[in-house]
Amino acid sequence: VQLQASGGGLVQAGGSLRLSCAASGRSFNRYVMGWFRQAPGKEREFVATISWAGTRRYYSDSVKGRFTISRDNAESAVYLQMNNLKPEDTAVYYCAADVNSVSGAVSVESTRYDSWGQGTQVTVSS
């Protein structure tokens, strides 16, 4: 599975961005999808995850209420709408796929995800 993330950029605090992640593969509707991020000098951290059909979504406390994850299985894509951005949201954002899930359960653990995109830079200025 190949993942291609896009949509990053430079935005002022309080602004919005929408990240997209396009996936290859014929079984996208059976992939649990997630977004992670890594700021300079920090470890990669979980941001959001969504189940096969989009019925279950889970967010980190730091983005809950500001970010929304969604997916379009017909387009084999997952999105991350980011509103009210803060300077501490500055990071490289990665989309990831759990292609071996048998239950469709979402996960915050990066080790559950088998495929990763190349990352897209998000920079929020104060």
LINJOBEL-V960804 format. One record per helix or strand of 2 or more residues. SS is the DSSP state (2 for helix, 1 for strand). FROM is the first residue (numbers start at 1). TO is the last residue. If there is no record, write none. Layout:
SS/FROM/TO
SS/FROM/TO
This chain:
1/3/6
1/9/12
1/17/23
2/28/30
1/32/38
1/45/50
1/57/59
1/67/72
1/77/82
2/87/89
1/91/98
2/110/112
1/115/116
1/120/125
